[in-house]
Amino acid sequence: MKEDDFLEKLAAIATVQVREPMLRHTSLRIGGPADFHVVAESKEQLIQFLRLAHRAHMPFFLLGVGSNILVSDLGIRGLVIENRTRRLERKEEPSSELVTLYAESGVTLARLARETAREGLGGLEWAVGIPGTLGGAAIYNAGAYGGCIGDVLRSVEVITPEGDILQLGTEELGLGYRRSNLRREQVILSLQLTLHRTPAEALKSRITQYTAQRHKSQPSQPSAGSVFKNPPKCAAGWLIEQAGLKGYRLGDAQISLKHANFIVNLGRAKAAEVRALLQLAQEKVQERFNIHLEPEIELVGEWP
């Protein structure tokens, strides 16, 4: 399928933005233009976009809320699909302490954590301060404060590059520390979660505690979240600070003065500056501690 034909078919089912600046769509407020940008408001529309891109051999990137990624200054070639699928269903048995949730992958994690806590459903309260969607949380097995999405995840519905829709149980996902064996090409459409009934006041107390801890320890400037995974038995932020890089700055990109495992945008930072800080932190920590820091954020787009 030619590009003009692809755009014509795409425009028939959605509003298409051409050369859309990705800095408008990332938590770091950094990123060059995407060739084409659309918003999926439902699972059915998301499937349409994906199948159309596959038929046209058009590369695509599925965007959540724009956290945990660093988009190149050169932008993203092909189609960016912003996932705003938000449908949520609840199934419960009056005599059971467990409640099953069926959620589309674009549901935001922090919002769902707050809503379920208010309803007396425990299992996600650790996520109140984590930006991102449920789909992204499953790919990276997001977690904090001793909890992770793998604790409550039961299955995911994915669409393959060939357009087939599959159900995968947790035993097939290979969940580990900030990882799974899900590939970007296997787009998550929906998830099944199991939460447990818990007194709402107890959940509210935990949320208050977690929120206070985040405000105290994490920067308020635009960031992509934690930059590196924590190595075994130590914290990435501590290693970077001991390497003398806390507060180190390139242009408007800075290793946070508040928490060294965050890189913040002080105004007009470039992706190249953030990437250079990432590489510098890896080099200095390797030199001093012989520890390789594995990035937690994903580099997206066209990199020189």
N, C-alpha and C positions, 0 to 999 in steps of 0.2 A: 504494500500500500504506500503510495506517495505521501509526502508530508502534507501537501495541500488537501488531499483527500482525508487524511487523518484529522487535520484541524477542522475540516468541514463537519465530519461526523462528531467530533468532540464538542464543537460549538452548538450542535443540535441538541445536546443533552446537558450542557453546563455553560456557565460564563467562564471564558478563557482569558486569563491575563497573560500578555506577552511581555517578556523581559521584565518579569516582576522581581524587584529587589528583595532578596531573602533576609536582609537585615530587619525588615518589617515583621518577620515571622520566626525569629530566633531569640532565645532568652539572652544571648550575648550581644544582640543587636549588631551582628556582624554578618556579612555574606553578600556576594555579588548576585547578579540576576539569574533567575531560572528562565530557560527558554519559554516554557509554558507552565502555567499554574492554574489548578482548578481546586475546588472544594467539594469533598464528598460529604453529603448531609445524611446519607443512609447507607446501610450495608449493600443494598441493591445497587445504588449508584456507584459505590466503590467497586463492586464487581464489574459493572459496565466499563468503568475507566480502565481497570486492569486488563480485561479481555481485549478491549480496543487497542491498548498499548501493545499487547502481545501480538495481535494480528498485524499491526503496523511495524513491528520490530522497533518500537520506540522505547528507549531506555526511560525508566521512571524511578522516582524516589518517593517513598511514603513518609510524609511529615506529620508528626504529632503536634505538640505545642512548641517545638523548637528548642527543647532543652537537651542537654547531653550530646550536642553535636557542634562541630565547628565547620561552617560552610566557607569554602574558598572565596577569596576576593574575586576570582574569575567566574564564580557562580556555578550553576548546575545545568548540564546539558540534558535535553529531553524534557520530560514531563514531571512536575512536582504535584503530587496529590496530597492535599491537606485533609487529614482524617478528622472529621467532626461527626462521626457516627456516634450517637449518644443513647440508643435505646437500651433500656434496662428492665428486666423482668425478675420477679421474685417468686420462689416456690417454697412453701413451708408446710410442715405438718404440726398441728397444734400440740401434739404430745412429744415432739422432738425438740432437742436443744439446738439442732442444726438447721440452718436456713440456706437454701441454694439460690445463688444469683446467676442469671444469664445476662451478660453485658456485652455490648458491642465494643470493639477495640478502641474506638475514639473517646470513650468515657475517660474523664480526667481522674487520675488516681487520688489526688489530694481531696478533691470535692467528694468523691465516693467515700473516702475514709471518714470525712466529717459527717456525711449524711447517715452512713450506717452506724456510726457511734451514737448519734442522736437517737437512733431507733433501738439502741441496746443490742447491736450486733458487733461482736468483737472479732478481731483478726486482721484489721487493716489500720488500726489507730496509729501504728508506727509511721504511716505514710502521709500524715497530715501536712507535712512540709515539703513533700517531694513533688516537684513539677513533673509533668509527663502524662502519658496516656496508659491505659491498661495494656494495650498491645506492646508498647515499648517496655513496660515494666516486666512483661513476660519474657521478652527477648533477652533482657539483661538480668532477669531475676532480681529486680530492684529490692532493696531492703534497707533497714535502719533500726537502731535500738533493739537489736536481737531478733527482729522479725524480717520476713521476706515474703514476696508474692508466692513463692513456691509452697509456703506453709498452707495456703488456702486455695491454691489453684488445683482444679481437678481435670480440666481438659481445655483444649483450644480448637477452634475451627479455623482452618487455613485454606487459602486458595493457592494452588501451585502455579508455576510459570505457564503450564499448559492449560490452565483454566479449570482444573479439577478441584473440587471442594472436598476436603478430608477432615475427619475428626481425629485428634491426637491426644492420647492420655498422657498424664505427667510422666509415666514410665518411659515414654518415647521422646521426652523433651530434653533429657540430659541436663537437668537443672543443677547448677553449682554456684559457687560464689561469683555473682555478677556475670553469669553466663548461662547459655543454653545452647543446644545444637540446632536451634531454629535459624534458618538463613533468611536474609533480607528478601530473597526471591519468593519465600513462602510467606505471603502476607497474612497476618492474623486478622480474621474477620470478627470473631467473637470469642468469649471465654466463659467458662463455668467455674464459679467460686463457691466454696462452702464456708460460711461464717457461723459463729456460735453465739447463742444468747448470753449476754453479759449485762449486769446492771449499768445503765446509762451513766450514772454518776461516777462509777469507777472508770469508765472509758473517758469521760470528760476530764477527770483528774489527770489521767495519763496524757491526754492531748495537751492540756495546759502545761504540764511538765516538759513534754517534748518541744512544744512551741517556744517556751522560754529558753531551753537549751540551744535551739537553732538560732534564735535572735542573739544570744550571747556569743556564740562561737562562729557564726557564718556571716560573710559580708553582705551588705545591702545593695552594692553596686551590681550592674548586670553581669551575670556569669552563666556558665553552662553547667554548673554544679561541680561535684568533685571531679578533678582532672584525672587522677590516677586511682587504680584499685589499691587497697591496702595490702602490702606483702604480708606473709605469715608472721605473726607475733610482733608486728610493729605498724605504726601509722605512717602513711605516705607524707602527710603534712609535717610530721615531726622530722622525717628524714630530709625533706626539702629545707626546712628551717635550719637544721643542723649543718646543712651544706652551705649556709650563708645566703640563701636566695629570698628569704621572706622580705617582701617589699620591693624586690628587683623589678625594674621597669624597662620596657622597650616601647617607645612611642607612648600611646595611651593604653597599652596592655600592661598589666601589673600582676605579679604574684601577690596575692592579697596580704595586707598587713595584719588582717584579723585571723586568717586561716590559710596556711601556705599550700594547701591542696586545692585552692581555688585560684583561677586567673580571672581578673575582673577587667571590664571595659570602663576606663575613666572618661570616655567621651567619644573619640573617633578612632578607636583601635582597629587595626587591620588583622585579618585572619593570619597573614604571614607573620605578624608580630607575636600572636598567640602561639602559633606553631613553633616559632623560634624559642619561646619561653618553655614550651613543653620539652623540646629537645635539649635545652640547656639543663633543665631540672633532671632529666634522665642521665645526662652525661656526668653532672656533678655528684649525683647520688651514687652512680656506678663507680666513679673514681674513689669516693670516700668510703662507701660501705660495701662495695661489690654486690649491690642489689639492683636488679633491673626493675624499673617502675613500668608497669603495664597500663597504658591509657584506659580510662573508663569512658572518655568521650570519643565519639566517632568523627573522623575527618570525612567530610562529604563534598562532592563536587569535583571540579577540574583543578588539579594542583600542578604547578609547574615542576 
